[in-house]
Amino acid sequence: MSADSITAALLVIGDEILSGRTKDVNIGATAEFCTDLGIDLKQVRVVSDETDEIVEAINALRGRYTYVFTTGGIGPTHDDITADAVAKAFGVALPINDEARAMLETRWKQTGTEVNEARLRMARIPEGASLIVNSVSAAPGFRIGNVHVMAGVPIIMRAMLEAILPTLRTGKKVLSVTVKAAVGEGTVGGPLGALQELYPDVKMGSYPQMGNDKVMTELVLRSSDPVRLEEAAGKVRAMVAEAHQRAGVTPPDEVY
Amino acid sequence: MSADSITAALLVIGDEILSGRTKDVNIGATAEFCTDLGIDLKQVRVVSDETDEIVEAINALRGRYTYVFTTGGIGPTHDDITADAVAKAFGVALPINDEARAMLETRWKQTGTEVNEARLRMARIPEGASLIVNSVSAAPGFRIGNVHVMAGVPIIMRAMLEAILPTLRTGKKVLSVTVKAAVGEGTVGGPLGALQELYPDVKMGSYPQMGNDKVMTELVLRSSDPVRLEEAAGKVRAMVAEAHQRAGVTPPDEVY
């Protein structure tokens, strides 16, 4: 990893994920978003709706990675405590933000929604933060320091990722090549490990495919250097072809 | 949370999750598994295939929760380093385990699979650990201290969860009641917060449903005490009925 690599962590906040009631999809979406931008997502944490848990995670992650993204806990109910926790982590106040309030009130006027204390919770923004305005929800997220606080509802979360995209420093895009092998990963494991040592700058992963009629292993090569990647992929393809021949099996239809 | 509550953390290990290439399903499965057993899943972490990251996470989590579950990184290739990292975290050696080797060799004999160094990696088990034998894969997971090391392939992971189930201490099962409201969560947020203060032992969450034609909010109440849960649910149902009346909306079909 070069010194100027851009890294990130994702903090998913919500009891509903930890209870299994809601199946998270924001981890996968954020992972793809980061990969597309050449941002190296290094860690994900899921914590409950408890202030201390959130504060601890925010402070552990924000000093360590270029960016921290959070999802969840910015709605209008008592269990939405992410803004409180982020303000506490940064040691700043959490006043009603005039800009956020105006945005919400405009939407509420359009929809005939009553203004009340619960809804106004969504206008509370830590001092010094800037808003993350999005096209789906009138309730904004916010950015303070390197921490980006976003909604947990997937469609709003994705709109907020799009909104912050132009503000993020991006890294060298990581390219990948997948080589399919019709033998088990135990068969290709040894030679793949040897090739990994020859190409330390091309990260090689091996993923057995279960539940098929035929044995299938996907070997995935990742690098930001297209020349080295293609060179390594050529070696891996040759190694797999040899393994197929030795095992007397037909190679899989697609090598892509 | 009572002093004798049973807690857990899940550590998901694998670059393929952090790159977005593979979408994790083990978090949701583990969350449901824990909830069914009355085990309070308190935290999830996803880290990359790097020894230091895994060691740090294992040591941070194992002192803090009753159980730690890990998934991923116990296959036969060079990027499968979970056993190495766990051995390092516990400060023990990682020899070939005779029992694991015998299990693997029996399966390989049946299937005509060659024994090689890569495959024998799967028989390396930290000293002092006991095996987690499962019905799907001949490659065992293992348990050392309070840490349960399992496969990343979901079907094997679930078989391993079933295998360890009888060995786990279980808590009081947490029951839940869901009340559907045909108003936004900003409308019920205030009174729900007041009810939460009256019932600190019944955890109340609010989840807006997006993408429907109608506004819909699900209020989820959770408690291990069925009497208090039903009492609180009655109050929440009455509060929601009043909100429906005030808003002049038809209540949703199901209140379950």
Interface residues (C-beta under 8 A of the other chain):
Chain A: V12 D15 E16 I17 L18 S19 G20 R21 T22 K23 D24 V25 I27 G28 A29 T30 A31 E32 F33 C34 T35 L41 K42 Q43 V44 R45 V46 V47 S48 D49 E53 G75 P76 T77 H78 D79 D80 T113 E114 N116 E117 A118 R119 R121 M122 V153 I155 I156 V174 S176 G184 E185 G186 T187 V188 G189 G190 L192 G193 Q196 K203 M204 G205 S206 Y207 P208 M210 G211 V220 R222
Chain B: V12 D15 E16 I17 L18 S19 G20 R21 T22 K23 D24 V25 I27 G28 A29 T30 A31 E32 F33 C34 T35 L41 K42 Q43 V44 R45 V46 V47 S48 D49 E53 G75 P76 T77 H78 D79 D80 T113 E114 N116 E117 A118 R119 R121 M122 V153 I155 I156 V174 S176 G184 E185 G186 T187 V188 G189 G190 L192 G193 Q196 K203 M204 G205 S206 Y207 P208 M210 G211 V220 R222
